[in-house]
Amino acid sequence: MSLFDTINNDIKAAMLAREKVRLEALRNVKKVLIEAKTAKSGHDELSDEDAMKAIQKLVKQGKDSAEIYKSQNREDLAEQEIQQVLVMEAYLPKPMSEEELRTAVQNVITQVGATSMKEMGKVMGVASKELAGKADGKAISAMVKNLLG
């Protein structure tokens, strides 16, 4: 069963269970996935990889929104965003630990043969592709800076 089908089934379950926050978050995810599916033009199916990228983008937007709400002293709205982000994160693979990230980035640095900060772009290009979906771009960047600097 594809991720899209799983989300559809979970929407039905959330409706029956009257889980308002979960239902709202899943409907938002479904809307984005449908938009991504039609943007691909010509494909009837959206790959799970593309679906995860779309969900990751939603999670990032939700976290950013929550930060903005907190800075404006709107804890009620920030809490709503965080609750939705938690629902969405359940559909993503478990993020890498700091130690796993360090090992993966070190392997990329060795593979590329980078020795200084001047080669950070090369390392980031390869690391971003290899670690897509497993680690946040900011975390990858910070680790590369740490290991090269």
N, C-alpha and C positions, 0 to 999 in steps of 0.2 A: 504494500500500500504506500502510495506516495505521501510526501509531507502535506501536500495540498488536500488530499483525501482525509488524512488524519485530522487536519484542522477542521474540515467540514464536519466530520463525525463529532469532534469535541465541541463544536458550536451547538450541535443538537443536544449533546449531553448537558452543556451549560444552560441551555434554555430549559430543559426538563428539571434541572436542579435549581433553577432560578438564581444562578450565580451571576449577579449583575456585572461585577468588575471583570471576571473571566470572559463573559460573553462579549462585553465591549472591546476588550483587548483582542480577542480572536476575530471578531468582525473587522476590526481595523487591519489585522494581519491578512485576512482573506481579501479585503479590498486592495491592498498593496500587491498581493500575489496575482490577483486578476489583472491589475494594471500592468504588472511585469509580464504576464502571459501575453497580453494583447500587444504590448510594445515589441515583443520579439517577432511579431508578424510572420505568419506561415507555420508556426508551431502550435499544435493543439495542447501539448504538454509543457509544463514548466519543470525543469530538472530540480531535484532536491538541492543541488548545490546552489542554483540561482535563487531558490526559495529561501535557503539559509542566509544568503547574502542580503536579501530583502529584509528578512527578520532581524539580522544584525544591525542593519541601518535603522530600523524602527527602534530597536533597543537603545542604540546610541542617541537617537533623537529624543527618546523618552527620558534618558538620563540627563541630557542637556537641558531639557525643559524643566525637569525637577530642580536642577541647580538654579535656573533662572527664577523659578517660583520661590525657592528658599531665599535667594538674595533679595527678593521683593517682599519677604515676610508673609508668603502665602503658603503656609505649611499644609493647609487642606488640599490645595491643588498639587503640591509636591508629593504628598502621600498618595494621591490618586495615580499620578504618573509612575511612581515607584511600584505600586501594586500591579499595574499593567505590565511594567517591565519584567517583573518576576514571573508573570504568566508567560510572556513571550520567551524568556530565557529558558524555560522548560523544554522548548523545541530546538534549542541549539546544543551542539556538543559541549561537554565540560571544558572550560578554558584551561590552558596549560598553567602549571604551577610556575613560580619564579625560577626554580631550579631547572625544570624541563625547558623553559624558555631560554635560560642561559646556555644550556647544552646545545639546543637547536641553533641558536645564533652563533655560538662558537664554531659549530660545524660549518655553517654558511661562510663565516669569515675565513676558515681554513680552505674551504672549497674555492672561494673567490680569490684567495691569496692576498687579502687586504692587510695592510700593516699600519695605516694611519687614518686619521679623520678625513683626509682628502678623498678616500675611497668609500666613504659612507654611502654615497648614492648607489654604487654597485651592490654593496651588501644589502641595503634596504630593498632594492629591486628584487633580488633573489629571495631574501627572507620574507618579504611581503607575499610573494607568490606561494612559497612553501608553507607558510604558517597561516595562510588565509583561513579564517573561521576558527582557528585554534587560539589565536592571541590578538589582542587589540593593537592597532597600528601605533598608538602612543607608547604602549609597553615595549613593542619591538624596537621602536626608535630609541627609547631610553636605554634599553639593554645594549644596542649597538654602540651608542655613545659611551656607555660605561665600559664596554670591552675594548673599544678602539682608542678611547681617550685616556 
